[in-house]
Amino acid sequence: MIAVLGTVAVLVALAGAIWLAVAGLSAVSGRTVPSLRTPAGLLFGGSVAGMGLLEVGLLTDDFSIAYIANHSSTSTPLLFKFASAWGALEGSILLWGLVLGLLAWLLQRRVGEGDRLGTVALGVIGVVSVFFFGMMASVANPFEVCTSAGTVGCLESSAWPFAGSAAPGEGRGPNPLLQNHILMAIHPPMLYLGYVGLTAPFAFAISALLLAQPGAAWAARTRRWTLAAWAFLTVGILLGGWWSYEVLGWGGYWGWDPVENASFLPWLTATAFLHSVVVQLRRGVLQSWNFVLVIATFALTIFGTFLTRSGSITSVHSFTQSAVGPLLLGFFVLVVVAGLGLFASRAHLMAERPRVESFASREGAILLNNLLMTVWTATVLVGTVYPILVEALTGSTIGIGAGFFEATSGPIALVLLLAIGVGQVTPWKASNRDVMIERLLVPALIAVAAGALAAILGLRDRAALVVLVLAVFAATPPIVLLVRQAAARPESLGSGMRLLVMNDRGYWGGMLSHLGVAVLALGIAGSAGMAIHADDITLPIDEPVPVAGHVIEYQSGFTDTDDQRRVVGANIEVTRSSATVGTARPALQDYGTQVIATPGVLTGPVRDVFIVLRSIDSAQVVVDVSVFPLQWMVWVGGFLVAAGGAWSFTARRSRREVAA
């Protein structure tokens, strides 16, 4: 029954998407603007019903559905059964469709009568929805019936919902990597809310181009949508790094994996757009550039999905190989060619727009920010795509390691920190030396003092010192400005600061994100640049061993068994300068088909101690030990970046946005 109802739900959503696309795009040349409430409702309702039915099937172990038989089992914990709905290809496409349906429904509620720009934008979302629900109705059907059962899992399936089913007695269960940490249930939905949310600015940009209305209206209407999507994407990327750090046991949170890069690329271009759209709304410049950024951002979300789900790369994130790869690649090419082609056909409408009057201004600083973001995007894109192209064209397999990305990204990131420090307090239109000295002298002195103090306290790593100085310089100008402005108000200093932040949430939300970037930079410099690693350390039981500035002692082992796995681990006490740091519990989790080394992590205000178990017996263990200074700053900085976006989202809409 679930197969029949699920197939109907997908077809209803597809019908709604087709209706939405045709009716919405008809407003480009039609004299009337149709109401899209019904098709948006069908799209959203069908997508909700489809995901709901898949969840019901997962939670009730309905192995007559091939997807459920191959990606869940009776012994899978409840949380991971629920998360299995997006743990593999077909379910992840359904999740994408669900968020698209939600986006269409929310946008439809803000499209008033006669709103041609919003109506055509909904038509564009309809086109995107037709593609994804079309895949679900064909090559990525999450409701295929299992027609030939194996001892475990499904061997053959049929898309015909009335086909005779042959349910296996047991399912294969999720990939072990997808069922041993709670973040698996949170990280993918956050990413998808970010990815799919970026469809909104793309839809309005294409709508404006189709209607030959390249003014500020489309940008004003999409700023908040972009902020929300960007904040979700930021959280998704951060949680992915945290999951990697806690689960994979390789001793890091970011390895420049191709799929990590694929999520980072649209984040970079969306970040650039959030900065440049402010310039467009305030000064009327960078309009052409914003169209290019939005088209590129949406195209990169499709490209990221292609990398994850096509099977064209070897990655810890690439859990499936399927026929959707060529379709996703084709859609990516279509978006790029059609989007940029449409933009080129309307370029003459923007030829006479205002230009940046002075590069010594806020506009100039944001332009520099955009240039750096674009160069960074191009660098990461080339490093990610080049091995794929070489293999496709020559059959040879090559790899571009993390060293390439670190060597190219490091200088760009340092210049960005400097640009953030200067740009966020630079006046609009034009600046002068006296104003800039007044606003930057104190932050510069504080930054130099921080670097000198760190050197006196023993920090000798030059790269870390440079990052420290630049990060403090990036963080302090808005704080100094806030204190000065609050001190000039009649209220107390604390009340004045609160009122300033509350009355201009857009600006101070951006400053909070910049503060987060500075904290994140310090965390990366400490945890990556000053990390200490000691591999293959043998610890005889009850014998303290000095490692990486600590003393570690294997005290006892432990074993735990459930229906899914057998866990074998060690209790390892860690001390530093005779003070107990804590007891780490690294473990080996044996799922029968795969053994996962789960690290034991002791987090402290100065450093993390990260221990990975390699082997264990009653007499000794062999472990890898890493010490990551300032690791907590990575997580705090990342969440501050996202919180800044969320705070800016709560700002009152400007007059221009309301008028649009």
Secondary structure, DSSP 8 states (H G I E B T S, - for coil): -HHHHHHHHHHHHHHHHHHHHHHHHGGGT-SS----HHHHHHHHHHHHHHHHHHHHHHHTT-TTBHHHHHH--TTS-HHHHHHGGGSSHHHHHHHHHHHHHHHHHHHHTT--TT-HHHHHHHHHHHHHHHHHHHHHTTTT-TT-EEEEE-SSSEEEEES-TTS-----SS-----GGGSS-GGGGTHHHHHHHHHHHTHHHHHHHHHHHHTT--SSHHHHHHHHHHHHHHHHHHHHHHHHHHHHHHHT-SS-S----HHHHHHHHHHHHHHHHHHHHHHHHHHS--HHHHHHHHHHHHHHHHHHHHHHHSS-S--TT-----THHHHHHHHHHHHHHHHHHHHHHTGGGGTT----S-SSSHHHHHHHHHHHHHHHHHHHHHHHHHHHHHHHHH-------HHHHHHHHHHHHHHHHHHHHHHTT--SS---HHHHHHHHHHHHHHHHHHHHHHHHTT---HHHHHHHHHHHHHHHHHHHHHHHHHHTSSS-HHHHHHHHHHHTHHHHHHHHHHHHHHHHHHHHIIIIIS-EEEEEEEEETT--EEETTEEEEEEEEEEEE-SS-EEEEEEEEEEETTEEEEEE--EEEE-SS-EEEE-EEEE-SSEEEEEEEEEE-SSEEEEEEEEEETHHHHHHHHHHHHHHHHHHHTS---HHHHH-
